[in-house]
């Protein structure tokens, strides 16, 4: 960052890098034009001169080892008895922890559907990835308008409502599993959230038992180039800088100890077929042998020159 430029004119990319606010806004405009009419457009505002961008961030699963889901959600479901629905029963006050008990609907109000979403969770999901199904959490089942008899299997399913990864919910037999490679999900973030904060948010969304220190985020390009996002970087800013097209660059969640960076010089050879790569190796070996011969001849010439000079010094004495 230049000293003659005020800090408010720049937006941090990491602890040591920043970008001009005007340049980032231009990239943001292009990003939103690409996602026009979809839920992935990003909003921006300024707070005390600082630019803040927020919206949905796509993240792809790139895990090689299994993960474990938590047995229960952090919020327990409130079980209500049928007696609480008796006509004329006074309304129950809200609970101390902020949850609301079910109330009797008014006589003029018609039947209402159950809330299908938890108000504390993001309300938008990627409409193009139906394999990552969105489900309501247990807290959403608290607000009901009329009792209904449920089968035992349906009641058990409701008790375990949560986000699912490719339709996978927790159960004791399959609580440990590996998400399908390349399957995509998203989380609502803002430009001030670091890599560690985004990881924590994603794992909490799916109730993953593994800690965020076990994972890392990588920018994976179509060419095969792979760059790890540092803890001090801001994934949403990185997404804007790499453009909106997921085919060109995607953000992957990988294991911290298994993921590795692939520089551009190496990535350009990844998509070649094995016969082509073998020919490259043969040419490199031939070039290496020629260099070895040149260095050997040069060393022998220098050695001969030094021996001749030593003989001259001996004769001069």
N, C-alpha and C positions, 0 to 999 in steps of 0.2 A: 504494500500500500504506500502511495506517495505521501510525503509529509505535507505538501501544500494542498492536499485534498482533505476536506472534512470527513470524519469517520462515517457520517450519515450518508455519504454518497456511495458507500461500498456495502456489500453484503458478504459476510464471512462464508467461505466454503469449508474451511477447517481452521485450526488454530493459527496456521501460518499462511493461508491463502485467502483471497477475497476477490470479488468481482464487482464491477460497477453496477449500481442499482439500475441505471438506464439500460445496460446491456442485458441484465437478468430479466427485466420487464419485457424487453423485446423477445427474448427466448420464451418467456411465459405466454406471450400473445400467440406465438407460433404453436406452442404446446396446446393451448385451449382451442385454437382453430382446428387442430387435428382431431380433438375429442369433442367437437361441436355437437350438441344435441345429446351427449352422453353424460353419465354421472361422474366421469373422471376429469372434468374441467376443474381447475384450481382457482380458488379465490385468494385475493391478497388485500391487505390493509396495512396501515402504518400506525405504530404505537410509539410515541415519543421519538419520532424520526426514524425508527427502525422498521424495515419492511418485513412483514410476516406473511408467508404463503401457507395455505392449508388445503387439504383435500385427501382423496384416496391415493394410496401408493400400492402398486402391484408388486407382489413378491412371489417368486416361484420356489417350490420345494426342490432342493437338490441334495437331500440327505442320503447317505450310504448306510448308516446304522439306524437301528430302530429307536423310536422315542416312546415315552410312556405318558399316558394321559392320567390326569388326576381322577381319583375315585368319585369325588363329589365336587359340585360347584362350591364357590366360596359362600354363596348365599343359599341357605336352606329354604325349602318350600314350606309355606304355612299351610297346615292341614285344617280345614274347617269342617265342622260337623253339620249334618243336614238341618239340625235344629236352628242354626244361625240364620236360616233362610225363612223362618216363620214370618207370616204377614204381621205388620204392626210392630215388629221388633225394632227398637231404636238403633240408629246407625252407630257403628263402632268407630271410635276415634282412631286416628293414625297411630301406628306403633312408634316407639321411641327411636328405633333405628331407621326410620324413614319409609318403611314399607306400609302399604295401605291394605286394610282388610276389606273383604268383599262387602258391598252394601246392597240393600234391597232396592231395585229400580222403582221409579215412580209409576203410578198407575197409568199415566198418559204415555209413558215411554214404551216404545216397541222393543222387541227382542234385539239384542246386540250380539255381534260376534265377539269371540274371545280375542283379546289382544295377542297378536302373533309375534310381537317383537318386544324385547326388553328395552325400555326407554333409555337405559344407560349405555346401550351398545350403538354402534354406527347404524344408520338407517338405510345406507346404500351399499350394495354389493355389486360385484362385477356380473352384469347380465350375460356376458359371453362365456362364463365358465360355470355351466350348470352342474358339473360334476362336483363342485365344492358347494354343497347344499347349505343354506342358511336356516338355522332353526332357532326357536325361542329358548331362552334360559328358564330355569325354574321360577325365577322371580316374576316372569310374565304370566305364570299360571295363577298367581295370587289373586289378580283382579278378575273375577268372574261375575256373570250376571244371573246365572241360574244353575242349579245343580243338575248333573247329568250322570246317569249310571254308566260306568265304564267297565269294560272287561279287564281281567287281571293283567293281560299282556299290554293293553293300551295304557293302563295306569302306570305300569313299570316304565313304559316308553316316555310318558310325560315326566316322570320323576327324573329321568336322565336327559331331558332336553338341554341341549347346549349347542354350540357351534360344532360342525362336523368337518373332518378332513376327508374329502372324497366319499362322504356318506358314512364314515366310520365314527361310531360313538364308543364310549367306554363300556367295556364289559370285562369280566374277570378272565375270559379266555383270550380275548384279542386286545387287551389294553396296551400291549407292546407291539408296535408295528412300524413300518417305514412308509411314509406317504409316497404316492406315485411320483416318480422323477419328472420334473417339468410342469406338474400341475400347479395352478396359480391361485392365489388368494389375494386379499388386499386389506389394508388397515388405514384408518383415518389418522393422519399425522400433520405436523406443521413444520415449517422450515427451521424452527429452533430446536427440534428434537434430534439428538445425536444418534449414532448407530446403536449404542447400547440401549437407549430409551426405546427405539423402534423395535429392537429385538425383544425387549421385555414386554412391550405392548402386544406383539404378535403371539408370543408364547402364552400370555395371559388370556388372549382371545380364545385360543383353542384348549385352554386348561392343560398345557403341556407341563409335565412334572420336571423335566430337565431344566437346568438353570441357563440363563442367557450367556454365561461365560463359556459354555460348551459350543457355541455357534458363532458364525460370522456371516457378514453380508458381502457378496461379490457382485461386481458389474461384469457380466459375461457378454461379449460381443459376438456377432454373427460369424466373424472370422475365427473365433476360438480364443481371442485374447481375453484374459481374465484378470481383473484388478480387485484387490481386497479393499473394502471401505474401512478406513481407520476409525478408532473409537471417537476421535474428535471431529469427524466429518458429519455432514448432514445429508442423509439419504435422499430426502425430497429435493434438495438443491442439486445433488448429483444426478437425479432422474431428469430434471429439467435441462441440465447441461448436456446430457447424452441424447436428448431428443425424446419425443413421445412414442416413437415406433418401437414396439416390443420385439419385432423381428430383427432389428439392428442391434439393440442392447436390452438386456433384461437384468433385473436384480434377483439374485439367487440366495437362498438361505442354505448354508453348508456347515459342516462340522469345522470347528476352529482348527483341529489338529489334522484333518484330512484334506481340507481345501488348500490349494496352492495357486500362486499367481503364474500366469502364462504371459510373458512379454510379447509385444507385437512381432518382434523378429522371429520368435518361435511359432507364433500363431499362424503365420503365413504359410507354414509347411504342413499344418495339421490336416488339411482337407485333401492333400494329395494321396493318390493310391500307393500301395506298398511298392509296386514295381518302379514307380517314379521316384519314390524316396530311396529305394535301393540304388538307383542310378546316381542320385545325388551323393550318396555315401561313397560309391565307387570313385566318382570324380574328386570328392574331397580327399580320399585316400591317395589317389594319384598325385594330387597337388601337394599333399603332405610329404610324400616320398620325394618329389622334386625339391621341395624346400630343405629336406634333410640332406640330400646330396649336395645342394648349394652350400649349406652351412658346414658340412664335412670338408668340402674342398677349400672353403675359406679358412677353416681352422688349420688344415694341413699346410696351406700357403703361409699363414702367420707363424706356425711352428717352425717351418723351414727357414723363414727370415730371421727368427729369433736365434736359431742355432748357428746360422751363418754369422750373425753379429757377435755372438759369444766367442766364436773361433777367432774373429778379427781382434777382439779385445785380449784374448790369450796371447796371440802372436805379437801384439804391440808391447806386451810386457817383456 
